[in-house]
Amino acid sequence: MEKHINTKCLYGNQKNKHNDPTGAISTPIYQTATFAHPAVGQSTGYDYSRVQNPTREQLEHIMTALENGNDTVAFSSGMAAIQACMELFEPGDHILSSDDLYGGSVRLFDHINRKNGLEIDYIDTSDLLNIEKSIKSNTKAIYIETPTNPMMQVTDLRAVAKICKKYQLLLIVDNTFLTPYYQNPISLGADIVLHSGTKFLGGHNDTLAGFLVTANEQLSERIRFVVKTIGTGLAPFDSWLILRGIKTLALRMECQQKNALVIVDWLTKHPKVKEVYYVGLPSHPGYHTNLNQATGFGSMISFRVDQKETAVALLEQVKLIQYAESLGGVESLITYPMLQTHADLPKEKQEEKGITDTLLRFSVGIEHVDDLIADLAQALEIQ
Ligand SMILES: *Cc1c(COP(=O)(O)O)cnc(C)c1O
């Protein structure tokens, strides 16, 4: 019987359960660079930790089970995972991407991948006609975030997967915001799912990691060749930290979403809050599409306040919530996309997307929700 996701967070699929001879419940940290060979021409299955290490392998097994994939490779960061994914393409290849992306992905595409000959166009992928219109003879992939960062736009993954099949394109989905707990893009037709494991999967704001989950053997082999060659696989200790984090993924996701729903309700009623962007709000334009492909809304909220002074005061006056980049961890963090995550976007692009000096992004943690609201209330009062 297929296990429930809460169970898979601990064991993955049973057949992949790690098999330590000591009976250790926690996967050991195999802190070794290399492995001795039993005889000439033989291997224990491990040769050198750039290629594979048992701690990393266990983490990869868990992620494959959670995302219903064929295989997973764990990388040293989300960006390392995205860069490894881009190594699948050749100079002259064209990629269509969502136009509201994590700022670091845009920086990678525009400054590294373009230099290496890739063509990237940014479009509103929540508009399906727009996607088909933008496909060119050299288009090789569609790259999607849903919901997007920070504007929470939702793209219909099943519909885009259909377009990708028709034109023989790879569908790549950054599933960092909803995680496999709420959304499984491979089950909806994606070929590659990527994650910043730094966020909800690790969950404790204590280490960086990234994942590429592949839907088939052929893609898996190509990605394994890339990680072996460029050497950006996740280290044993960091693999262990993320393994430990994932054990409580289900509990954290439920708690954080519950908190987020209460906070969204409170924010929408606050006189200084002008707009709230959250996929769990029935008035959100992507609400139904999201519900049709995901089992939850997550805990990322963007909101617009009445004026810049309010935004700045809020960031400087919060006492419990911390003003920091990143998201998804147990600690609540608030950030200013215009100056932080999306600072590298050209000003016109920022304006066009609504990433202005009144927009804040809030990653809701596991604190008691009353304490979070009290903190927001006192910070919004000052000024
Ligand atoms: C943080 C993030 C990344 C990059 O991951 P790192 O672990 O910081 O390298 C990519 N995509 C999304 C949606 C992110 O939030």
The ligand as an SDF file (V2000), in Angstrom:
LIG
                    3D

 15 15  0  0  0  0  0  0  0  0999 V2000
   15.5030   30.4100   -1.9880 C   0  0  0  0  0  0  0  0  0  0  0  0
   14.9320   30.0060   -3.2780 C   0  0  0  0  0  0  0  0  0  0  0  0
   15.7450   29.5170   -4.3060 C   0  0  0  0  0  0  0  0  0  0  0  0
   17.2570   29.4360   -4.1670 C   0  0  0  0  0  0  0  0  0  0  0  0
   17.6450   28.5230   -3.1990 O   0  0  0  0  0  0  0  0  0  0  0  0
   18.9750   28.6680   -2.2790 P   0  0  0  0  0  0  0  0  0  0  0  0
   18.8740   27.4770   -1.4010 O   0  0  0  0  0  0  0  0  0  0  0  0
   18.8490   29.9670   -1.5410 O   0  0  0  0  0  0  0  0  0  0  0  0
   20.1320   28.6520   -3.1820 O   0  0  0  0  0  0  0  0  0  0  0  0
   15.1230   29.1110   -5.4760 C   0  0  0  0  0  0  0  0  0  0  0  0
   13.7780   29.2030   -5.6430 N   0  0  0  0  0  0  0  0  0  0  0  0
   12.9800   29.6760   -4.6680 C   0  0  0  0  0  0  0  0  0  0  0  0
   11.5090   29.7470   -4.8980 C   0  0  0  0  0  0  0  0  0  0  0  0
   13.5190   30.1010   -3.4670 C   0  0  0  0  0  0  0  0  0  0  0  0
   12.7130   30.5790   -2.5030 O   0  0  0  0  0  0  0  0  0  0  0  0
  1  2  1  0
  2  3  1  0
  2 14  2  0
  3  4  1  0
  3 10  2  0
  4  5  1  0
  5  6  1  0
  6  7  2  0
  6  8  1  0
  6  9  1  0
 10 11  1  0
 11 12  2  0
 12 13  1  0
 12 14  1  0
 14 15  1  0
M  END
$$$$
